[in-house]
């Protein structure tokens, strides 16, 4: 990682979180995952524009007119960030790597949590657990997690997000919001495990992606290395057929990952290494209103 550039970006994220403390990212997250970190207060008559997800069907049936549940935000919420630190996450282009973009997202979530008095924790995972940070409040905790990822050197190269989800599928008393930051490469996701995990918490899957991954340069013969398996492959970039096949394989994988999370009704967001991640989050929440 380019440490000075990343540190400057993190400092900017911290300042922006303080500046926009009236409606930080964590506030958008809570309003999106209605009911997680929200305490029931009362029911009232339905008004046009109310979220239909809050309809109280029992009261509605009893009085033969629509009623909605009214919630109030609990003072604190537990937020966990699962960061894939396998070898493929260290791939990138001239703008940044996927792990650098993950660092920006982690910093945004952590500092937004500070302003809302939320407990934020993190897990760094490759084929196995690499590091774990218990959810805590405060700016010192946010800096500790961000600094740890900035300095991090994983011991493992392969990916096993299924093992990571096993660590996070146990029920949490007040509910939890779980961000999964990964490129979702190198494995098949276990349908049963992810279904169980999504029942106990609200999950947002964030696919970190580099646009150059699907595009072979048009001229040249390239030696390609799979960073997680060590397999090497020579690819002929002069061949249009080869380039098209490479793009098709890449697109099929991306489509399969998207389909998996849509089938599980787990919110899914793609952030590229070229994206301004905060804008990507806000567009995502706006589209899902």
C-alpha positions in Angstrom: 0.0 0.0 0.0 1.1 3.6 -0.6 1.1 4.5 3.1 1.2 8.3 2.8 -1.6 8.5 0.3 -3.8 6.1 2.3 -3.1 8.0 5.6 -4.2 11.3 3.9 -7.3 9.6 2.6 -8.2 8.2 6.1 -7.7 11.7 7.6 -10.1 13.1 5.1 -12.6 10.4 5.9 -12.4 11.2 9.6 -12.9 14.9 9.0 -15.9 14.2 6.7 -17.4 11.9 9.3 -17.2 14.7 11.9 -18.6 17.3 9.5 -21.6 15.2 8.5 -22.3 13.8 12.0 -25.9 14.8 11.7 -26.5 12.1 9.1 -23.4 9.9 8.9 -23.2 6.6 7.1 -24.2 4.6 10.1 -27.5 6.6 10.2 -28.2 5.6 6.6 -27.4 2.0 7.5 -29.8 1.9 10.4 -32.7 3.5 8.5 -32.1 1.0 5.7 -32.1 -2.0 8.0 -35.3 -1.1 9.8 -35.7 -3.1 13.0 -32.1 -3.8 13.6 -30.9 -1.6 16.4 -34.5 -0.1 16.6 -36.8 -0.5 19.6 -40.5 -0.8 19.2 -42.5 2.2 20.6 -46.1 2.1 19.5 -48.5 1.6 16.6 -50.4 4.3 14.7 -52.6 4.7 11.7 -51.0 4.3 8.3 -50.3 7.5 6.3 -49.5 7.6 2.6 -45.7 7.3 2.2 -45.1 5.1 5.2 -42.8 2.2 4.7 -45.1 -0.8 4.0 -42.5 -3.1 5.8 -43.6 -1.5 9.1 -47.2 -2.6 8.7 -48.6 -4.4 11.8 -50.7 -7.0 10.2 -52.3 -8.2 13.4 -53.6 -4.8 14.4 -54.6 -4.1 10.8 -56.7 -7.2 10.7 -58.3 -6.5 14.1 -59.4 -2.9 13.2 -59.8 -3.5 9.4 -57.6 -0.5 8.6 -53.9 -0.3 8.1 -51.6 0.4 11.2 -47.8 0.7 11.2 -45.3 0.0 13.9 -43.3 3.0 15.1 -39.7 2.4 16.1 -37.1 4.5 17.8 -33.4 4.2 17.4 -31.6 2.4 20.3 -28.7 4.4 21.7 -26.1 2.0 20.3 -25.8 -0.6 17.6 -23.3 -3.3 17.0 -21.6 -3.2 13.6 -19.1 -5.8 12.4 -16.9 -5.5 9.3 -15.6 -8.8 7.8 -12.6 -8.0 5.7 -11.2 -10.5 3.2 -7.4 -10.3 3.4 -6.6 -13.1 1.0 -4.0 -12.6 -1.8 -6.4 -11.7 -4.5 -7.6 -8.6 -2.5 -4.1 -7.1 -3.0 -4.6 -6.8 -6.7 -5.2 -3.4 -8.2 -4.3 -0.9 -10.9 -2.9 2.6 -11.0 -5.7 4.0 -8.9 -5.7 1.7 -5.9 -5.9 -2.0 -4.9 -9.0 -3.8 -3.6 -7.6 -4.0 -0.1 -6.9 -0.2 -0.1 -10.5 0.4 -1.1 -11.6 -2.0 1.7 -9.5 0.2 4.1 -11.4 3.3 3.0 -14.7 1.5 3.5 -13.7 0.2 7.0 -12.5 3.7 8.0 -15.8 5.2 6.9 -17.9 2.7 8.8 -15.7 3.0 11.9 -15.6 6.8 12.1 -19.4 7.0 11.3 -20.0 4.7 14.2 -18.0 7.0 16.5 -20.4 9.9 15.9 -23.4 7.7 16.6 -21.9 6.0 19.7 -22.1 2.6 18.0 -19.9 -0.4 18.8 -17.8 -1.3 15.8 -15.6 -4.3 15.4 -13.8 -6.2 12.6 -12.5 -9.5 11.5 -9.7 -10.0 9.1 -10.0 -13.4 7.4 -8.3 -15.3 4.6 -8.5 -19.1 4.7 -8.7 -18.8 8.4 -9.0 -16.1 11.1 -6.1 -13.6 10.8 -7.2 -10.9 13.3 -10.2 -10.0 15.4 -11.3 -6.8 17.0 -14.1 -6.9 19.6 -16.9 -4.3 18.9 -16.2 -1.2 20.9 -17.1 2.5 21.0 -14.8 5.4 20.4 -12.3 7.0 18.1 -9.4 5.1 19.6 -11.0 1.8 18.6 -11.7 3.1 15.1 -8.0 4.1 14.6 -6.9 0.8 16.0 -8.8 -1.2 13.4 -7.8 1.1 10.5 -4.1 1.1 11.5 -4.1 -2.6 11.9 -5.4 -3.2 8.3 -3.0 -0.6 7.0 0.0 -2.4 8.5 -1.4 -5.9 8.0 0.5 -8.7 6.3 -1.6 -11.9 6.0 -0.2 -15.3 6.8 -2.5 -17.1 4.4 -3.2 -16.5 0.7 -6.3 -18.5 0.0 -10.0 -17.5 0.7 -12.6 -19.2 2.8 -15.5 -16.9 3.6 -17.6 -19.8 4.7 -15.4 -20.3 7.7 -15.5 -16.6 8.4 -19.3 -16.7 8.4 -19.3 -19.6 10.8 -17.7 -17.2 13.3 -20.4 -14.7 12.9 -23.6 -16.7 12.6 -24.4 -16.9 16.3 -27.4 -14.7 17.3 -26.6 -11.3 18.9 -28.9 -10.0 21.6 -29.7 -6.6 20.1 -29.1 -7.6 16.5 -26.0 -6.7 14.4 -25.2 -5.2 11.1 -22.5 -7.1 9.2 -20.5 -5.7 6.3 -18.7 -8.3 4.2 -15.9 -6.7 2.2 -14.5 -9.2 -0.4 -13.9 -9.8 -4.1 -15.7 -13.2 -3.6 -13.1 -15.0 -5.6 -11.6 -18.5 -5.2 -14.5 -20.4 -3.6 -18.1 -21.5 -3.7 -20.3 -19.8 -1.0 -22.3 -22.2 1.2 -26.0 -21.6 0.8 -27.0 -23.0 4.2 -24.4 -21.1 6.2 -25.2 -17.8 4.6 -28.9 -18.3 5.0 -28.5 -19.1 8.7 -26.2 -16.0 9.2 -28.7 -13.7 7.5 -31.4 -14.7 9.9 -29.4 -13.6 12.9 -28.2 -10.2 11.6 -28.5 -7.8 8.7 -25.8 -8.5 6.1 -24.5 -6.1 3.4 -22.2 -7.8 0.9 -19.7 -5.4 -0.7 -17.9 -6.7 -3.8 -14.6 -5.0 -4.2 -13.7 -5.1 -7.9 -10.9 -3.8 -10.2 -12.2 -2.9 -13.7 -8.9 -4.2 -15.2 -9.7 -7.8 -14.0 -12.0 -8.5 -16.9 -10.0 -6.7 -19.6 -6.9 -8.2 -21.2 -4.7 -5.8 -23.0 -5.0 -6.1 -26.7 -1.3 -6.5 -27.5 1.1 -8.9 -25.9 1.5 -12.4 -24.5 1.1 -12.3 -20.7 2.1 -14.6 -17.9 -0.8 -14.6 -15.4 -0.4 -15.7 -11.8 -3.2 -16.8 -9.5 -2.1 -15.2 -6.2 -4.1 -17.6 -4.1 -3.1 -20.9 -5.7 0.2 -20.1 -7.3 -1.0 -21.4 -10.7 0.6 -19.8 -13.7 -1.0 -19.3 -17.2 0.2 -17.8 -20.4 -2.4 -15.8 -22.2 -2.4 -14.5 -25.8 -3.7 -10.9 -25.7 -3.4 -10.7 -29.5 -6.3 -13.1 -29.9 -9.7 -11.6 -29.9 -11.2 -15.0 -29.1 -9.0 -15.3 -26.0 -9.9 -11.8 -24.8 -13.6 -12.4 -25.3 -13.4 -15.7 -23.5 -11.5 -14.0 -20.6 -14.2 -11.3 -20.4 -17.0 -13.8 -20.5 -15.5 -15.9 -17.7 -15.0 -12.8 -15.6 -18.6 -11.6 -16.2 -20.1 -15.1 -15.5 -18.3 -15.1 -12.1 -19.6 -11.6 -11.2 -23.1 -12.6 -12.3 -23.0 -15.8 -10.2 -22.0 -13.8 -7.1 -24.7 -11.3 -7.6 -27.3 -14.0 -8.2 -26.2 -15.8 -5.0 -26.9 -12.8 -2.8 -30.1 -11.8 -4.5 -31.4 -15.4 -4.0 -30.5 -15.1 -0.3 -32.1 -11.6 -0.2 -28.9 -10.2 1.1 -28.2 -6.6 -0.1 -25.3 -6.5 -2.5 -23.2 -3.6 -3.6 -20.3 -3.4 -6.1 -17.5 -0.9 -5.4 -14.7 -0.6 -7.9 -11.2 0.6 -7.1 -12.0 3.7 -9.2 -15.2 4.5 -7.3 -15.7 7.2 -4.7 -17.0 4.7 -2.1 -19.2 7.1 -0.1 -21.1 8.1 -3.2 -21.5 4.4 -4.1 -23.1 3.8 -0.6 -25.5 6.7 -0.9 -26.6 5.7 -4.4 -27.2 2.2 -3.1 -29.4 3.3 -0.2 -31.2 5.8 -2.4 -32.0 3.1 -5.0 -33.4 0.7 -2.3 -35.8 3.2 -0.7 
